[in-house]
């Protein structure tokens, strides 16, 4: 039996797993740049930062593992995709970013040490290896996050949210940069940066294993429970994002020299609460970073443990933690600059695998439809990535700028939809081929 209390614990755990570094860093800066259009931008952010992760979480939880969404792709493509996703999500990009956020925005402002390589490395080692002990037993991880860490985190966030709404620091300015004409679509692109659709690929498996440990394996029961628990997380995340966008929009007094949204958030809290704000910020950042680090690293270790039974889950927990500690020494701003091009390359394929799953039963040749759609998306994603890092040929760029939504950063969407329709129709006109079991 799954009680109401169990549902709340699971919902709180899902919220805490998603609430990591990107969820605190990106909304304040986006809110600051979007100005008077902050609410429109926040809605776009919620599309890719809340709605898509929610759909992904449900889909993966029913399947039991995210890898089961790609059974219709060639084996080498599937393995390459999942290895890339878990490396990006884990110890090469996202988790070092989480560690650096905890260091730069949570620990340094306390004033105990100066910012240097030695203090950075020591903090990263202590923070990451303390987090590691919550991962060594997966049941302990779920209980610790859902019952203890999340309530404390929510209490601190509510305290900040009430103060921001009651006492905004500055009048709201006009939008700047891409937010002048494309606030909503810019918010969609900003939502990419949370990596929450990628995270949901991993967290869906954590939810499935948590339910299986309670004897709940029926797809219908998993869907109902995941939707109910997910709605708790969705409501909390959406409210948090709207509040953080408003914080950014009213932060002109403290945002002039900020290089990332985390600095805006930190300075805003300091302005509202003074010395107490520094400790409040420390608590929020450390708890948010630790819950996400624990959940993501655990999921990554669980994935890599499937390749070789001799290298088990605990081995990969230790390896991932150690690698994250080393990579985190590159610094927060550096990792933020690298993250976007990498996300633009892999994110569209991740979204496609979720939505293709809903149409799979209608496909006579799912291998053809999956393969063709993903191939087109990979090409378009490569164009977006090259454009983002300034390596795209000017002639090619001029052609791509004529495509709908390319300037808004989602030029892959229309080609992806067209590729799906063409491959779906063409595939259904061809003789049906034996299909792998998507639930396997």
JOMOVEN-V133938 format. One record per pair of residues at least 24 apart in sequence whose C-alpha atoms are under 6 Angstrom apart, sorted by the first residue. I is the first residue (numbers start at 0). J is the second residue. If there is no record, write none. Layout:
i->I j->J
i->I j->J
//
This chain:
i->6 j->228
i->8 j->145
i->9 j->228
i->10 j->228
i->10 j->229
i->10 j->231
i->10 j->232
i->11 j->145
i->12 j->144
i->12 j->145
i->13 j->232
i->14 j->232
i->15 j->149
i->15 j->290
i->16 j->290
i->16 j->291
i->16 j->294
i->18 j->287
i->19 j->287
i->19 j->288
i->19 j->291
i->20 j->97
i->20 j->288
i->21 j->193
i->22 j->193
i->24 j->260
i->24 j->261
i->25 j->260
i->26 j->243
i->26 j->244
i->27 j->243
i->27 j->244
i->27 j->247
i->27 j->260
i->28 j->247
i->28 j->260
i->30 j->244
i->30 j->247
i->30 j->248
i->31 j->247
i->31 j->248
i->32 j->174
i->32 j->175
i->33 j->174
i->33 j->178
i->34 j->171
i->34 j->172
i->34 j->173
i->34 j->174
i->34 j->248
i->35 j->171
i->35 j->173
i->39 j->183
i->40 j->182
i->40 j->183
i->40 j->186
i->41 j->186
i->41 j->241
i->43 j->183
i->43 j->186
i->43 j->187
i->44 j->186
i->44 j->187
i->44 j->190
i->47 j->187
i->47 j->190
i->48 j->190
i->48 j->195
i->52 j->195
i->52 j->196
i->52 j->199
i->55 j->199
i->56 j->199
i->56 j->203
i->59 j->203
i->60 j->203
i->60 j->204
i->60 j->207
i->61 j->218
i->62 j->438
i->63 j->204
i->63 j->207
i->64 j->204
i->65 j->200
i->71 j->366
i->72 j->370
i->85 j->299
i->89 j->296
i->90 j->319
i->90 j->322
i->90 j->323
i->95 j->323
i->95 j->326
i->95 j->327
i->96 j->331
i->97 j->288
i->99 j->331
i->101 j->284
i->101 j->285
i->105 j->281
i->105 j->284
i->105 j->285
i->123 j->324
i->124 j->324
i->134 j->297
i->152 j->283
i->167 j->249
i->168 j->249
i->168 j->250
i->169 j->249
i->169 j->250
i->169 j->251
i->170 j->249
i->171 j->248
i->171 j->249
i->201 j->298
i->340 j->384
i->343 j->380
i->343 j->384
i->344 j->380
i->344 j->381
i->344 j->384
i->363 j->427
i->363 j->431
i->364 j->426
i->364 j->431
i->368 j->422
i->368 j->423
i->372 j->418
i->372 j->419
i->376 j->415
i->379 j->411
//
